[in-house]
Amino acid sequence: MTDLLDRPPGGLPYPGGDGDDLELMLMIRAFEYKLLDLFAAGMLNGTTHTCLGQEHVPVALSPLMDPRDHVFSNHRGHGHYLARYRDPHGLLAEIMGREGAVCGGVGGSQHIHRDRYMSTGVQGESLPVAAGVALHLSRAEPGAAAWAYIGDGTFGEGAVYEALNIAALWRLPVVVVVENNGIAQSTPTTAHLAGTIAGRAAAFGVPHLAIGSTDPAEIRDIVAEPLGHVRDGRGPLVLEFRTHRLGPHSKGDDTRDEQTLREARAGDWYHRYAAADPGGLARVESEQRAYVAAVADEVAARPPSTGRAACG
């Protein structure tokens, strides 16, 4: 997977050891906090949706991905990109509109394309595209898979069910990663989703795994065997992560009450590491915050992007 970890020239090398889950989770978290700081300082335009509280999901899954796999992300996808590429320079340059941006500075926070990775702010759009790509992979690159990250709110989109229907009928290698954080923008899941995600997957005969763990190694152990079935041509898989969104929907629009926020913070993966090794956590967190701060300073000093660089 070394080709996926290459960084563009001109950036500071990522200090974490490849495969160190904690370092990568804390780098993603530091990146997201830095984005909120930059927005508050008036240094960014547009919008952004952070994945604070959900960093463990892509960190757990990325080592299971083959370089031939396609990844389809969403509006809350910074962690998905960083877990796959370890490239905070290119992503921040894209969001800031600076030289060296992944897509020439025209994609911003939500719309990123690089190699076999694409994110979009259009909810549900990724599933039909993933199904089409998976059909191609099943014929041209057996063993490769298409991964689609979606949220619980996206399970209200009709395109999701059309794609699941085709993927199940044709046994397409699609992995649907549902980051169920209990709220769709400002609407609790209990107010927008009848039944369950497991029940909806079962209606199409699609295997479903509910994952409550925040331990990347444990998650990989849970997912490895059913993922092998997807790669063997037995059809799609739905992975539902019961997770929490610590930050607002976007930059500052959080409508949740204090009790809900306390529950979200209590379920954060961070506490497990803090309890196991508080000194080690503090050291790694300090290193990653310093690294991301240096990245932000370096990227901010670059000239504006001309927008002529091609995505991907």
Buried (B, 14 or more C-beta within 10 A) or exposed (E): EEEBEEBEEEBBEBBBEEEBBBBBBBBBBBBBBBBBEBBEEEEBEEBBBBBBBBBBBBBBBBBBBBEEBBBBBBBBBBBBBBBBBBBBBBBBBBBBBBBBBBBBBBBBBBBBBBEBBBBBBBBBBBBBBBBBBBBEBBEEBEBBBBBBBBBBBBBBBEBBBBBBBBBBEBBBBBBBBBBBBBBBBEBEBEEBBEEBBBEBBBEBEBBBBBBEBBBBEEBBEBBEEBBEBBBEEEBBBBBBBBBBBBBBBBBEEBEBEEEBBEEBEEBBBBEEBBEEEEEEBEEBBEBBBEBBEEBBEBBEEBEEBEEEBEBE
